[in-house]
């Protein structure tokens, strides 16, 4: 299947995301922030980085990029959309996901391998995992603290929309150790850690992240 990977000014991990898509057996399609169509893709990834220099707030300017008009409309029609790190920030700024992402509670950038528990395997991005499977993927962020009001947190937990949760230590102060969430329909997922950096054993990070990209074929084939 064709999977679009969006590049904004300041995006860093678009090539990594494209490679992960390719390793998973799909066709990556490069999408530019100024594009006005999605070039016939069947899913979209918003990769990590510092879109528009993280000015105002992380993801706040990217929300208004022409391509995001198309991404929001496609997501509302049910297209699978994955936001990784900065992409997660763009998704919350675009109101495709609830809550917000603040500066890490310890006020420092963090970069390390992080253990996660996959708690929702019913999304197009996680179906290749077993329920409650633990994986290790790289984490690198300065504004990764997920926050939301009490009602939103209760709804996410009650509806099973916490996709991934930090285990063996909370790296950034995220409420309820939340590392990733899904929208009500389940097609839109935001994830702070970086599965695209863990798709090839040759890189030293293992292959635990590959399931996010292989899942697409299983759900949509």
C-alpha positions, 0 to 999 in steps of 0.5 A, spaced: 500 500 500 502 507 499 503 510 505 504 518 505 510 521 509 509 528 510 515 533 510 515 540 514 520 545 514 524 542 520 522 535 520 528 530 521 525 523 521 521 523 514 527 519 511 527 514 517 519 513 516 520 512 509 525 507 510 520 503 515 515 503 511 519 500 505 522 495 510 515 493 512 513 492 505 509 498 503 511 504 498 513 510 501 510 517 498 513 523 500 508 529 501 510 536 502 507 541 507 505 545 501 501 540 497 494 540 496 493 533 495 495 526 498 497 523 491 493 517 492 496 514 498 492 510 503 495 512 510 499 518 512 505 518 517 507 525 520 514 524 522 518 527 528 522 533 528 521 540 529 516 543 524 517 550 523 522 550 528 517 549 534 515 556 534 509 558 538 508 551 540 510 544 537 506 543 532 502 549 532 504 552 525 504 545 522 497 545 523 495 550 518 500 547 513 496 546 506 497 539 507 494 538 513 487 540 510 487 534 506 490 530 512 484 532 517 479 531 512 482 524 510 482 522 517 475 524 518 473 519 513 477 514 516 484 514 513 489 511 518 494 517 520 500 516 525 503 522 528 510 520 531 513 525 536 512 532 533 507 528 529 503 527 535 504 534 537 501 536 530 495 531 531 493 534 538 494 542 535 490 539 529 484 537 534 485 530 531 487 527 538 485 530 545 490 533 550 496 537 549 504 535 550 508 540 554 515 540 556 518 534 560 517 535 567 524 535 568 526 540 563 531 537 559 531 533 553 531 526 553 534 521 548 534 513 550 531 506 549 524 506 552 520 500 554 513 501 552 507 496 553 502 496 547 495 496 550 490 497 544 492 492 538 485 494 535 488 500 531 491 500 524 498 501 527 498 496 532 494 490 530 501 486 529 502 486 536 499 482 541 495 485 547 500 488 552 506 486 549 512 490 551 517 493 546 523 497 546 524 503 541 528 509 542 525 516 545 527 523 544 523 529 546 524 535 550 516 536 550 513 529 550 509 530 557 502 528 555 497 532 559 489 532 559 483 534 563 481 529 568 475 528 564 479 526 558 484 522 561 478 518 564 475 517 557 481 515 554 482 510 559 475 507 559 474 507 552 481 503 551 484 509 547 491 509 550 495 505 545 502 505 548 504 506 556 511 507 558 513 502 563 520 501 567 520 509 568 516 515 566 521 519 562 517 526 561 512 526 566 506 524 562 499 523 565 498 516 567 504 514 563 501 515 557 506 514 551 500 514 545 493 515 544 488 513 539 482 517 537 475 515 538 474 511 531 481 508 532 484 510 525 488 516 528 494 514 533 499 519 536 505 516 539 511 520 542 517 514 542 520 513 535 518 506 532 521 508 525 528 507 529 527 500 531 526 496 524 532 493 522 537 490 527 543 493 523 542 499 527 543 497 534 535 499 536 532 492 534 526 491 530 520 492 535 518 498 532 516 494 525 510 492 528 507 499 527 508 499 520 507 492 518 500 492 522 497 496 516 497 490 511 494 486 516 488 491 517 487 494 510 489 488 506 
